[in-house]
Amino acid sequence: MTSCSGCNKTLGWKKYNFQKQWRVPGYFCKNCMKQIGQDFDDHGKITITKKICESCNQEFYFLYPVWFNNKQHQRCHVCITVGFVKDNVSSIPPRIPIMMAMFAVFGIFLMISGLAYVLLVAPQTESGILHVIIGSTMTGAGFMLARKMIKVRNHVLRKITLP
């Protein structure tokens, strides 16, 4: 799914983009397209500056004011809809969800079983290269699944922030 480059609303099938002579990259919703087009018609160029959303650190043309702890913050449409607030520390879960841990364990199990398959089954069979490919694919898939779950875990616990 594509999101609007102006306000970060999720766009469905209706996406608008400017012609190449305008030199405005990205896809826009109808409201943002109208406002940016009106600004271009009024001034001969785009004078609206991009601002940074304080939650997701992305640049957008149109941000919405949100009040939190008696301070005004600028947020994009998705951050307002999700209710994501960086300052709210109470939203950190006390422990990892069980399904996430199960997927990480499944990834580690898949990685170990793929390695064992390559080492034990592949040398004993006639079509060894096929079994090596199957085992290495299992190992790689397990590694990618475990790595992704660890990265998501660190993001949920706010040990890392995504760019």
N, C-alpha and C positions, 0 to 999 in steps of 0.2 A: 504494500500500500504506500502511496505517496502522500506526503503531507504538504500543506500550503507553506510557501516560503515567506509569506507575510505574517500569518498568525499561528501557524503550526496546527491548523485543523486537519483532520484526516480527510483526504479527498477520495471520493468514490470513482465512478466512471467519468464524471464531469471534471476535467482538468483544463485550466486555461493557462496559456503562456503567451508572452509577448513575441512580436516578430523580431527578427534579428537586428533591425535598425535601432530598436530601443535599447539594446544591450542590457537587458534585465534578465539574469538567469533564473531558472526555477519555474515551478508550477504554482498557480495561485487559485484560491477560491474566488467566487464571483464578487464578493464584497471587496476583497483586497485588490482584485483586478480593477474594479471601478475606482477605488480611491487612488491607487498608484497611477492609473490612466488620467484621472482628473488632475492630479498633481503635475503630470507631464504636460498636459494641455495648458495648464495655467502658467507654468514657469519655463517650458521648453526643455526642461530636463527634470530628473527626479531629485527633489530636494528633501524627501523624507529620509531620515537617517535610520540605519539599523541599530537596534538596541539589544543588549544581551539579557536573556531570560536568567533570572537569578537562581533558578532551580536546575535547569538542564544546561546552562552556559552556552546556548546556541543563539545566533543572531537572527532577529526577525524584525520586520518593519513595524508591526503592530503588536504591542503587548498590553495586557490588561492590569489595572491596579488592584492589588490585593492587600488587605490590612491584616497584619499578624503581629501580636505583642505590641500594639499601638504604634507600629511602624508600617509605612507603605512600601510594598515590594512590587516589582514588575514581573509578571509571569506570562507565559504563552498559554494558548488555549488548552493544550494537552496537560500541562502541569496544573492548571486550575481544575480541569475535569478529574484528573486522578487524585488531586488533593495532595500532591507531593510538595512538602515544605522541608527544606534543608535544616531549618532551625529547630524543627520538632524532633527532639531526641527520643521521646517516649514511643515512637513508632518502630523502634528497633526491637525485633523479636528476641525473647530471652534465649531461644535455642533454635536450631535448624529444623525446618519441617521434615517430617519422617519420609515423605515421598522423595524429597531432594536427596536425602541420605541413601535411600534405597537405589536411586538411579546412579549415584556415585559408586556404591558397592557393586552394582551390576556392571558398571564400566570397568572397575578393577578386576572383577571376576572374568569379564570378557577378554581383557588384556592378558591375564595369566593363562586362561585356557587357550587363547590363540597362540601364545608362545609355546605352551606345552604341545599343542597340536603340530606346530612346525618342527619341534625338536624330536617328538616321539613317533608321530604317524607318517610324516612326509618321507623320511629316509627309507621306510620299510615298504613303500608302495611303488608300483611301476610308473605311474604318472606323477612323479615327485614334484614337478614344477607347479602343477595344478594345486596340489595340497599346500605347497609353500605359499602360493598366492592367496588361497583361502585362509590359511593361518595368519598370514601377515595382515590381511584385511580385517580379521577379527581383532588382532592386536591393535591396529591403528584405530579402529572404531571404538574399542574400549578406552584407549588413551584419550581420544577426543571427547568422549562422553564424561570421563572422570575429570578431565581438565576443565570442561565447560561447567560442570557442577561445582567445582571448587571456586571458579571465577564468580559464578552466581552467588555462592555462599559468601564470599568476601564482599560482594556488592551489597547483599542483604544486610550483612553485619556492619556495613559502612567502613570496612577496612580499606577499600579502594573506591575511587570514584571513576565513572566512565567518562571519556571525553565528550 
